Amino acid sequence: MNLDIVLHRGSIDKPAIIFIHGLGMDKDIWVNPSQSRILGGMYPLKALLSKKHPHTEYEGDSPDSNPPLPPFSKGGMGGLLVRKSGTVLDDTLQSLFDDLRLKGYTVITWSQQRPASPIYYVVSELKEVIKIANENKLTDAGMILIGHSRGGLIGRKYLMKEDKSVRGLITISTPHKGSSIAKLVSYLSPLAPVINPLFHEGDKGTFSFAMKRILNFLKSKALKELLPDSHFFKSLKDGPLDLVYYISAGGTDPTLFNIYNLSIPDIFEKVIPESLYPDEFKKGKGDGLVSAESSRIPWCNEHYDFDFNHAQILFDEGARETLVKAIERINEKK
C-alpha cells in the first residue's frame, strides 16, 4: 500500500501520535491547514474559520508562543515526507500536529487514498500506518490516535482489533451516535432559490457548481454511513478497553458560513420544518455538522465542549492547549 504519509520523528520515550482526518479532507488539515480546502477543493478551509480567529490570545501568551514551522521535504524512512528544520513555512494556522511536534512527540498523518470510501477501507490504511511506526521503532511508549470528525470513528473501528500498542483515543467533533445531517438531502432542492438571489450575477455559476458538489457529497455512501441507524453503527460493537484512555471533544457553535447577511445554518432554518430541525444546527447543541451529545464517546474518561464550529475547534489555541495537557497526562500513565 503506497500511502502519502507525513511524519516527524520525536522522542522514542513518548507515545507516537497518529492523526486521522475526516470525510472529504486530507492530511493538510493537520500539517498545512492554511492550504486545506473544502467542497471538493473549491474553497479554503478558512471559510469555516471567519467567525472567530483561530489564534485567540490568552493571558500570558507571547508572540513566540507560535513559532514558524518548517516545510516538508522528501527523505527519511522509505521516502516518507519528513519536516526539515531551519526554514519558515508561510502558514498562519497551527494545529495539534504542530503543538505535539514542538513538544517532542513523534507525529504521523496521511491522506486517505479514498477519503469518501467506507470506513472499513480506511481502517486498513490506518493499520498500515501503525505497521510502519512499529517497523521503524518510532516509539517505546505506545501510540495515541487522534481523529477529527469521521476520523474518530475510524479509530474506534480499528480498536475493535484490540491493538495493545494503542494507549489512547482522542476524538474531536466525531459523531459517535451518528449525524442527522445526511437526512437533509431531501430538503436541499428548495435551498438554491432561497440563496441564489443573494449572489451577484457573476457568482451564480460558481454557486450552482458548489451546490452540485454539496448535493453529490450529501448523497455519497460514505455520508450515509454516518446516519444513526446505518449498517456501520449497527456493526460497531466496541467498548472500553482496559489499557486505552478515551478523550472526546465537541463543538457548540453551529455557524459554518456567513453569506452576505445570512449564515449557515440560519439558511437551512428557512427550508427545514421546525420539527425536523436537528441539534447539529442549534446554538449550544451542535457544531454545524455534529451534535454535542453525539460528540461524546459513551465511555470516555474525559470530555470537553468548546464554543466553536466543526473546523474552529481544531485551531483554537485554548482548545488545543486543553487537549495537549490531556495527552501529557496519558504520557505520564506509564
DRENVEXDO-885944 format. One record per residue: residue in three letters; x negated, y negated, z negated of N, C-alpha, C in turn. Coordinates in pm, whole numbers, padded with zeros to 5 digits, always signed. Atoms other than C-alpha are relative to their C-alpha. Layout:
! residues N
ALAXYZXYZXYZ
...
//
This chain:
! residues 334
MET-00086+00120+00000+00000+00000+00000-00089-00125+00000
ASN+00084+00118-00014-00158-00329+00113+00077-00122-00052
LEU-00074+00109+00064-00032-00595-00128-00080-00130+00001
ASP+00060+00134+00005-00100-00970-00124-00009-00040-00147
ILE+00018+00017+00144-00241-00997-00477-00089-00120-00030
VAL+00085+00104+00055-00381-01293-00669-00039+00044-00141
LEU+00050-00051+00127-00598-01206-00967-00110-00090-00054
HIS+00111+00066+00066-00817-01386-01216-00041+00084-00120
ARG+00047-00086+00107-01029-01171-01447-00030-00083-00124
GLY+00026+00065+00127-01031-01274-01811-00070+00094-00095
SER+00063-00082+00103-01140-01116-02138+00059+00141+00001
ILE-00045-00139+00003-01122-00738-02147+00068+00033-00132
ASP-00058-00022+00132-01018-00767-02514+00142-00054-00013
LYS-00137+00054+00003-00692-00944-02425+00087+00076+00099
PRO-00087-00069-00095-00387-00793-02255-00006-00065+00138
ALA-00015+00053-00136-00368-00831-01878+00145-00039+00019
ILE-00136+00051-00019-00063-01037-01781+00038+00015+00147
ILE-00046-00021-00137+00130-00930-01471+00129-00078+00021
PHE-00113+00088-00028+00372-01186-01324+00081+00056+00118
ILE-00090-00054-00102+00676-01073-01121+00097-00110+00043
HIS-00089+00108-00046+00858-01329-00906+00141+00052+00028
GLY-00140-00035-00018+01230-01335-00840+00041+00019+00145
LEU-00059-00030-00130+01458-01276-00545-00024-00114+00099
GLY+00021+00098-00106+01359-01454-00224-00117-00093-00021
MET+00116+00085+00026+01046-01609-00376-00128+00074+00040
ASP+00128-00068-00021+00675-01522-00352-00095-00041-00112
LYS+00097+00024+00107+00358-01545-00561-00025-00148-00025
ASP+00027+00143+00016+00334-01923-00507+00075-00060-00118
ILE-00075+00057+00113+00597-01982-00776-00083+00005-00128
TRP+00090-00010+00115+00328-01874-01024-00133-00070+00024
VAL+00138+00044-00021-00003-01967-00861-00012-00134+00072
ASN+00008+00125-00075+00079-02267-00642+00141-00057+00017
PRO-00142+00038-00007+00430-02392-00730+00027-00124+00082
SER-00022+00120-00081+00382-02726-00554+00022+00035+00146
GLN-00016-00043-00138+00372-02530-00226+00113+00102+00015
SER-00106-00100-00006+00651-02287-00316+00126-00060+00061
ARG-00117+00050-00070+00965-02316-00106+00120+00091-00023
ILE-00125-00073+00022+01330-02207-00134+00086-00004+00125
LEU-00094-00005-00112+01620-02132+00101-00072+00037+00130
GLY+00066-00050-00120+01411-01933+00345-00111-00090+00049
GLY+00112+00087-00037+01125-02185+00337+00042-00137+00047
MET-00047+00130-00052+01342-02486+00426-00035-00116-00092
TYR+00019+00110+00094+01297-02691+00109-00103+00037-00106
PRO+00097-00030+00105+01021-02724-00153+00070+00034-00131
LEU-00054-00035+00131+01079-02574-00496+00030-00124-00082
LYS-00019+00122+00078+01053-02927-00633+00141-00057+00012
ALA-00138+00045-00014+01406-02985-00505+00082+00038-00122
LEU-00072-00044+00119+01520-02797-00816-00055-00063-00127
LEU+00068+00054+00117+01295-02997-01047+00018-00149-00016
SER-00009+00145-00005+01413-03350-00982+00062-00062-00123
LYS-00072+00060+00112+01628-03396-01289-00091-00034-00116
LYS+00093+00022+00110+01354-03359-01545-00140+00027+00050
HIS+00138-00020-00047+00982-03395-01486-00058+00121-00070
PRO+00052-00121+00063+00806-03064-01546-00111-00024-00101
HIS+00105+00029+00096+00524-03235-01735+00054-00094-00108
THR-00054+00080+00109+00729-03364-02029-00110-00026-00102
GLU+00106+00033+00095+00495-03550-02266+00050+00026-00143
TYR-00030-00027+00139+00499-03425-02626-00104-00068-00087
GLU+00092+00068+00091+00339-03590-02927-00127+00082-00014
GLY+00128-00068+00013-00029-03507-02937-00059+00043+00133
ASP+00054-00036-00131-00065-03440-02565-00102-00103+00045
SER+00100+00091-00056-00358-03590-02379-00011+00026+00148
PRO+00016-00022-00144-00443-03636-02010-00081+00124+00031
ASP+00084-00117-00024-00691-03349-02049+00072+00131-00026
SER-00071-00122+00035-00421-03102-02153+00039+00082+00122
ASN-00031-00071-00123-00354-03011-01789-00116-00015+00097
PRO+00117+00017-00086-00698-02974-01628+00027+00047+00140
PRO-00020-00041-00139-00726-02944-01249-00033+00147+00019
LEU+00016-00142-00024-00707-02593-01110-00074+00026+00130
PRO+00074-00030-00122-00947-02441-00858+00082+00081+00098
PRO-00076-00075-00100-00822-02291-00531-00041+00146+00004
PHE+00029-00142-00012-00830-01928-00426-00092+00024+00119
SER+00081-00040-00114-01077-01756-00200-00004+00151+00007
LYS+00015-00144-00016-01127-01409-00060-00122+00048-00078
GLY+00116-00053+00071-01353-01192-00266+00042+00086-00115
GLY-00033-00078+00117-01375-00993-00583+00023+00145+00037
MET-00020-00144-00010-01239-00642-00606+00085+00036+00121
GLY-00077-00051-00112-01133-00486-00280+00066-00105+00084
GLY-00057+00104-00084-01070-00816-00106+00120-00070-00062
LEU-00110+00070+00065-00818-00939-00365-00030-00150+00000
LEU+00018+00144+00009-00761-01312-00388-00036-00036-00144
VAL+00049+00033+00133-00956-01449-00682-00031-00149-00006
ARG+00031+00141+00014-00987-01805-00814-00150-00024-00006
LYS+00138+00046+00013-01323-01978-00766+00000-00121-00092
SER+00006+00111+00093-01431-02224-01030-00076-00117+00061
GLY+00080+00115-00034-01559-02577-00986+00057-00092+00106
THR-00060+00088-00099-01330-02723-00719+00144-00028-00039
VAL-00129+00049+00046-00999-02907-00751+00111+00039+00096
LEU-00119-00031-00078-00659-02787-00635+00098-00115-00011
ASP-00096+00109-00001-00416-03061-00533+00137+00056-00037
ASP-00120-00065+00049-00133-02930-00748+00049-00077-00121
THR-00052+00078+00111+00095-03123-00983+00085+00082-00095
LEU-00078-00086+00087+00282-02829-01133-00090+00108-00059
GLN+00077-00104+00067+00136-02591-01387+00096+00104-00055
SER-00086-00109+00044+00277-02251-01481-00067+00081-00109
LEU+00058-00089+00099+00225-01981-01741-00123+00072+00054
PHE+00116-00064-00062-00017-01820-01494-00126-00081-00030
ASP+00115+00087+00024-00248-02121-01534-00030-00010-00149
ASP+00020+00012+00145-00191-02156-01910-00078+00120-00055
LEU+00062-00121+00054-00290-01797-01978-00139+00024+00059
ARG+00133-00008-00060-00580-01805-01733-00099-00083-00079
LEU+00088+00090+00073-00726-02100-01922-00027+00048-00142
LYS+00020-00057+00134-00687-01907-02248-00077+00131+00005
GLY+00087-00115-00009-00899-01624-02116+00068+00133+00026
TYR-00070-00123-00034-00633-01371-02019-00024+00037+00146
THR-00005-00045-00139-00656-01161-01705+00143-00021+00048
VAL-00134+00028-00054-00363-01279-01491+00008+00054+00143
ILE-00018-00066-00129-00226-01095-01189+00141-00027+00051
THR-00131+00005-00062+00060-01153-00949-00014+00038+00147
TRP+00002-00038-00142+00156-01061-00594+00129-00046+00066
SER-00121+00030-00077+00401-01145-00318+00065+00132+00040
GLN-00071-00123-00035+00659-00872-00283+00013+00010+00152
GLN-00001-00019-00145+00643-00726+00068+00139-00021+00058
ARG-00139+00017-00043+01021-00720+00097+00077-00061-00117
PRO-00055+00064+00119+01143-00978-00158+00152+00010-00014
ALA-00145-00017+00009+01510-00918-00073+00039+00147+00006
SER-00027-00144-00003+01478-00539-00085+00057+00044-00135
PRO-00050-00052+00127+01643-00323-00353-00112+00007-00104
ILE+00096+00006+00110+01474-00327-00692-00091+00122-00003
TYR+00083-00121+00009+01354+00033-00671-00123-00012+00090
TYR+00113+00015-00091+01131-00066-00378-00109-00085-00064
VAL+00097+00089+00061+00965-00348-00570-00067+00067-00122
VAL+00059-00073+00112+00913-00120-00871-00122+00080+00046
SER+00115-00076-00053+00684+00091-00653-00120-00092+00023
GLU+00109+00095-00015+00480-00223-00578-00061-00035-00136
LEU+00050+00028+00135+00455-00307-00949-00086+00116-00050
LYS+00078-00117+00039+00334+00046-01011-00139-00005+00063
GLU+00129+00010-00069+00058-00011-00753-00087-00109-00062
VAL+00075+00108+00063-00044-00342-00916-00059+00047-00133
ILE+00048-00052+00129-00072-00173-01256-00110+00103+00022
LYS+00104-00097-00034-00273+00107-01096-00131-00070+00031
ILE+00120+00077-00034-00518-00150-00956-00065-00055-00127
ALA+00053+00055+00125-00553-00311-01300-00070+00109-00081
ASN+00061-00110+00075-00626+00026-01460-00129+00050+00066
GLU+00117-00052-00071-00869+00144-01192-00120-00095-00010
ASN+00108+00098+00008-01069-00178-01218-00034-00040-00143
LYS+00033+00021+00142-01073-00166-01600+00007-00148-00039
LEU-00015+00143+00026-00940-00519-01634+00028-00031-00146
THR-00034+00025+00139-00833-00476-01996-00010+00128-00082
ASP-00005-00109+00097-00875-00257-02302+00114-00023-00099
ALA-00104+00040+00096-00575-00420-02469+00140+00013+00056
GLY-00133-00020-00055-00284-00306-02255+00044-00114+00091
MET-00052+00098-00095-00059-00518-02034+00132-00058-00050
ILE-00127+00066+00026+00227-00763-02065+00061-00038+00134
LEU-00071+00034-00123+00486-00800-01789+00082-00127-00024
ILE-00082+00122+00006+00641-01144-01726+00079-00009+00130
GLY-00084+00006-00120+00935-01157-01486+00096-00117-00003
HIS-00097+00108-00014+01134-01455-01364+00120+00049+00079
SER-00124-00036-00069+01497-01400-01264+00005+00151+00024
ARG-00007-00143-00027+01527-01062-01089-00130+00070-00038
GLY+00128-00060+00040+01160-01006-01174+00006+00067-00135
GLY-00014-00063+00130+01262-00929-01531+00068+00135+00009
LEU-00067-00130-00019+01492-00650-01411-00095+00101+00062
ILE+00103-00089-00057+01205-00509-01206-00088+00055-00112
GLY+00079-00045+00115+01003-00496-01528+00075+00102-00083
ARG-00080-00096+00078+01286-00323-01715+00009+00134+00071
LYS-00012-00125-00076+01332-00068-01438-00131+00078-00004
TYR+00129-00066+00006+00959+00005-01437-00020+00068-00135
LEU+00023-00054+00134+00957+00060-01814+00082+00124-00029
MET-00070-00126+00016+01204+00343-01773-00097+00117+00015
LYS+00104-00102-00013+00887+00535-01684-00080+00015-00130
GLU+00068-00003+00129+00763+00462-02040-00152+00000+00015
ASP+00144+00018-00016+00416+00345-01939-00057-00054-00131
LYS+00052+00036+00131+00225+00334-02268-00104-00111+00006
SER+00096+00110-00010-00018+00075-02132+00067-00136-00011
VAL-00074+00126+00007+00257-00191-02136+00038-00029-00145
ARG-00025+00039+00140+00275-00374-02470+00112-00101-00015
GLY-00103+00102+00012+00525-00645-02389+00071-00025+00130
LEU-00079+00043-00115+00802-00754-02154+00062-00135-00033
ILE-00057+00134+00016+00892-01122-02120+00083-00031+00123
THR-00087+00033-00114+01187-01218-01904+00047-00145-00013
ILE-00037+00141-00003+01273-01573-01801+00115-00017+00099
SER-00118+00019-00084+01621-01654-01667+00035+00127+00078
THR-00032-00129-00061+01685-01286-01596+00144+00039-00031
PRO-00140-00038+00024+02047-01168-01552+00013+00144-00053
HIS-00001-00135+00058+02035-00872-01792+00140+00063+00001
LYS-00136-00051-00010+02413-00841-01776+00059-00028+00138
GLY-00046+00034-00134+02431-00934-01410+00034-00146+00011
SER-00036+00139-00028+02528-01263-01249+00129-00005+00082
SER-00127+00015-00072+02867-01379-01127-00014-00077+00130
ILE+00017+00089-00114+02716-01600-00856+00031+00072+00132
ALA-00026-00072-00125+02740-01327-00590+00149+00006+00032
LYS-00144-00004-00023+03118-01336-00636+00051-00125+00071
LEU-00043+00128-00056+03125-01688-00494+00003+00000+00152
VAL+00008-00003-00145+03078-01576-00134+00132-00041+00065
SER-00130+00027-00062+03449-01591-00058+00044-00145-00015
TYR-00038+00139+00022+03464-01950-00184-00091-00098+00073
LEU+00095+00090-00066+03179-02087+00027+00053-00054+00133
SER-00048+00046-00131+03373-02118+00352+00060-00140-00004
PRO-00051+00138+00003+03560-02435+00241-00102-00101-00052
LEU+00098+00091+00058+03240-02581+00094-00058-00097+00102
ALA+00063+00085-00102+03092-02715+00419+00079-00127+00028
PRO-00072+00125-00026+03375-02959+00498+00006-00094-00118
VAL+00000+00087+00118+03363-03087+00139-00128-00083-00005
ILE+00129+00068+00009+02991-03173+00158-00037-00070+00129
ASN+00045+00050-00130+02949-03239+00530+00017-00150+00019
PRO-00015+00144-00019+03093-03594+00526-00102-00083-00077
LEU+00098+00074+00080+02827-03690+00269-00132-00019+00073
PHE+00129+00001-00071+02547-03637+00522+00006-00095+00120
HIS+00012+00081-00120+02428-03877+00788+00005+00091+00123
GLU-00016-00079-00122+02482-03764+01146-00125+00082+00031
GLY+00123-00071-00032+02118-03670+01186-00031+00115-00093
ASP+00026-00105+00098+02130-03447+00879+00087+00124+00023
LYS-00101-00105-00003+02425-03230+00983-00050+00129+00060
GLY+00053-00124-00056+02233-02987+01197-00082+00076-00102
THR+00080-00062+00105+01988-02923+00915+00089+00058-00108
PHE-00090-00046+00104+02272-02892+00666+00070+00129+00043
SER-00067-00120-00049+02459-02639+00880-00093+00119+00000
PHE+00099-00108-00001+02142-02438+00919-00026+00050-00142
ALA+00023-00037+00139+02085-02448+00543+00117+00082-00054
MET-00117-00073+00046+02443-02336+00475+00001+00142+00055
LYS+00005-00134-00059+02398-02043+00713-00098+00088-00076
ARG+00098-00075+00077+02086-01937+00524+00055+00037-00138
ILE-00058-00028+00131+02268-01966+00193+00102+00112+00008
LEU-00101-00104-00017+02558-01757+00319-00063+00136+00023
ASN+00068-00128-00026+02325-01488+00454-00064+00054-00127
PHE+00062-00041+00125+02142-01483+00122+00104+00056-00096
LEU-00103-00043+00093+02461-01453-00079+00067+00130+00042
LYS-00059-00125-00048+02576-01165+00138-00100+00116-00002
SER+00103-00102-00006+02249-00973+00102+00027+00111-00101
LYS-00014-00114+00090+02240-00628-00057-00074-00025-00131
ALA+00080+00026+00120+01974-00748-00299+00077-00083-00101
LEU-00077+00083+00092+02202-01015-00444+00119+00078-00056
LYS-00113-00081+00047+02498-00776-00463-00044+00098-00108
GLU+00056-00089+00102+02271-00552-00668+00005-00066-00138
LEU-00001+00073+00127+02285-00825-00936+00139-00021-00057
LEU-00136+00006+00054+02662-00804-00978+00009+00085-00127
PRO-00007-00075+00126+02751-00690-01332+00042+00146+00015
ASP-00049-00137-00017+02926-00377-01201-00069+00073+00114
SER+00071-00060-00112+02665-00291-00937-00054+00138-00037
HIS+00059-00132+00021+02518+00054-00891-00132-00012-00078
PHE+00127+00018+00070+02185-00084-01015+00021-00003-00151
PHE-00021+00011+00144+02320-00183-01357+00057+00129-00060
LYS-00051-00128+00049+02506+00144-01387-00113+00102-00016
SER+00113-00094+00006+02175+00324-01329-00108-00045-00097
LEU+00103+00055+00088+01975+00103-01567+00024+00049-00143
LYS-00025-00062+00130+01991+00335-01865-00127-00005-00084
ASP+00122+00016+00078+01698+00192-02058+00035-00045-00141
GLY-00017+00044+00137+01649+00083-02415-00136-00039-00056
PRO+00127+00047+00058+01382-00047-02655-00099+00114-00016
LEU+00109-00094+00019+01050+00134-02651-00080-00041-00124
ASP+00065+00027+00128+00861+00162-02980-00122-00090+00011
LEU+00127+00071-00010+00534+00018-02853+00009-00128+00083
VAL-00018+00118-00086+00682-00264-02641+00071-00110-00078
TYR-00061+00117+00064+00760-00614-02773+00077-00076+00106
TYR-00090+00058-00100+01053-00780-02596+00032-00146-00033
ILE-00031+00142+00013+01096-01156-02544+00081-00043+00122
SER-00078+00053-00112+01362-01327-02334+00023-00149-00019
ALA-00026+00144+00002+01432-01689-02243+00102-00032+00108
GLY-00101+00040-00098+01722-01857-02065+00020-00150+00000
GLY-00025+00143-00013+01834-02199-01948+00146-00034-00023
THR-00138+00043+00029+02143-02402-02041+00040-00125+00079
ASP-00036+00114-00085+02139-02680-01779+00026+00052+00141
PRO-00031-00061-00129+02321-02566-01464-00025-00087+00122
THR+00019+00089-00114+02234-02869-01246-00119+00045+00083
LEU+00106-00048-00088+02035-02740-00949-00044-00107+00098
PHE+00032+00102-00099+02053-03003-00675+00084-00124-00027
ASN-00079+00122-00005+02164-03364-00659+00004-00047+00144
ILE-00017+00042-00139+02304-03452-00315+00081-00129-00001
TYR-00062+00130+00010+02380-03822-00297+00055-00017-00141
ASN-00053+00018+00134+02618-03875-00592+00067+00126-00053
LEU-00056-00125+00046+02723-03513-00623-00111+00097-00033
SER+00100-00100+00036+02540-03224-00780+00058+00138+00016
ILE-00038-00139+00013+02547-02850-00762-00033+00038-00144
PRO-00125-00066-00040+02738-02706-00949+00125-00086+00009
ASP-00122+00083-00005+02975-03008-00952+00075+00018+00131
ILE-00063-00019-00131+03037-02949-00580+00084+00127+00000
PHE-00073-00127+00003+03141-02588-00643+00129-00012-00081
GLU-00117+00017+00084+03387-02706-00907+00120-00047+00081
LYS-00106+00051-00083+03587-02869-00628+00068+00110+00083
VAL-00055-00103-00087+03641-02541-00441+00023+00134-00071
ILE-00018-00125+00074+03640-02271-00711+00111-00018-00103
PRO-00107+00009+00100+03955-02210-00917-00057+00000-00142
GLU+00051+00014+00137+03907-02304-01283-00008+00135-00071
SER-00003-00130+00068+03997-01952-01395-00118+00089+00041
LEU+00111-00080-00050+03707-01815-01189-00134-00073-00010
TYR+00124+00078+00009+03451-02086-01266-00094+00069-00098
PRO+00087-00085+00083+03151-01892-01401-00079-00078-00104
ASP+00083+00061+00104+02948-01960-01716-00133-00048+00056
GLU+00126+00041-00060+02641-01985-01494+00000-00147+00038
PHE-00013+00139-00045+02773-02327-01384+00045-00095-00111
LYS-00050+00084+00109+02885-02456-01726-00115-00053-00086
LYS+00103+00062+00083+02669-02701-01920-00005+00067-00136
GLY+00018-00066+00128+02526-02532-02227+00017+00150+00005
LYS-00025-00144-00010+02614-02186-02096-00075+00068+00113
GLY+00070-00062-00111+02402-02133-01788-00102-00091+00063
ASP+00106+00077-00065+02109-02242-01575+00026-00025+00147
GLY-00036+00018-00139+02296-02265-01245+00007+00130+00078
LEU+00000-00131-00066+02230-01903-01147+00022+00115-00098
VAL-00011-00105+00102+02221-01701-01472+00059-00061-00127
SER-00056+00050+00125+02429-01744-01787-00098+00020-00113
ALA+00089-00011+00115+02251-01800-02116+00021+00134-00071
GLU-00028-00129+00063+02424-01493-02257-00066+00115+00075
SER+00058-00107-00081+02309-01275-01969-00152-00001-00005
SER+00146+00010-00001+01951-01401-02002-00066+00067-00120
ARG+00054-00062+00121+01911-01232-02340-00016+00151+00018
ILE+00020-00145+00003+01755-00886-02347+00080+00054-00119
PRO-00087-00045+00109+02009-00688-02555-00074+00039-00127
TRP+00077-00045+00117+01736-00554-02788-00126-00084-00021
CYS+00120+00082+00005+01493-00847-02772-00048-00022-00144
ASN+00059+00038+00129+01256-00919-03060+00007-00151-00020
GLU-00012+00146+00005+01267-01291-02976+00078-00046+00122
HIS-00069+00061-00115+01496-01503-02757+00000-00151-00017
TYR+00002+00146+00001+01481-01871-02662+00092-00053+00109
ASP-00079+00074-00099+01729-02102-02489-00062-00137+00016
PHE+00057+00131-00030+01590-02410-02318+00099-00079+00087
ASP-00094+00085-00073+01788-02705-02178-00055-00034+00139
PHE+00053+00017-00134+01663-02651-01823+00075+00091+00096
ASN-00064-00087-00099+01786-02502-01498-00090+00118+00033
HIS+00064-00127-00033+01673-02181-01332-00147-00014+00038
ALA+00140+00022-00040+01348-02332-01200-00076-00084-00101
GLN+00068+00090+00093+01267-02608-01450-00060+00073-00119
ILE+00043-00075+00118+01231-02354-01730-00142+00055+00017
LEU+00134-00056-00025+00913-02221-01564-00112-00101-00020
PHE+00107+00100-00007+00725-02551-01565+00002-00102-00114
ASP-00003+00093+00113+00836-02748-01871-00112+00035-00099
GLU+00116-00023+00085+00536-02790-02097+00038+00061-00135
GLY-00043-00052+00130+00728-02726-02418+00044+00145+00008
ALA-00044-00139-00018+00890-02407-02286-00119+00091+00020
ARG+00120-00080-00024+00556-02280-02160-00080+00020-00129
GLU+00075-00009+00124+00389-02355-02492+00065+00101-00095
THR-00072-00096+00085+00658-02159-02677-00030+00143+00041
LEU+00024-00136-00048+00604-01854-02458-00147+00040-00013
VAL+00142-00031+00020+00225-01878-02473-00026+00042-00145
LYS+00016-00035+00141+00243-01873-02854+00057+00139-00028
ALA-00058-00133+00018+00469-01567-02834-00095+00108+00053
ILE+00096-00096-00058+00215-01392-02610-00121+00015-00092
GLU+00112-00006+00094-00061-01480-02857+00036+00090-00119
ARG-00042-00086+00111+00144-01308-03129-00004+00147+00041
ILE+00009-00138-00049+00170-00995-02913-00146+00044+00000
ASN+00143-00032-00006-00207-01008-02864-00055+00034-00139
GLU+00048-00024+00135-00255-01016-03241+00050+00132-00057
LYS-00055-00126+00051-00049-00698-03286-00079+00118+00055
LYS+00086-00106-00052-00338-00464-03213-00002+00119-00097
//
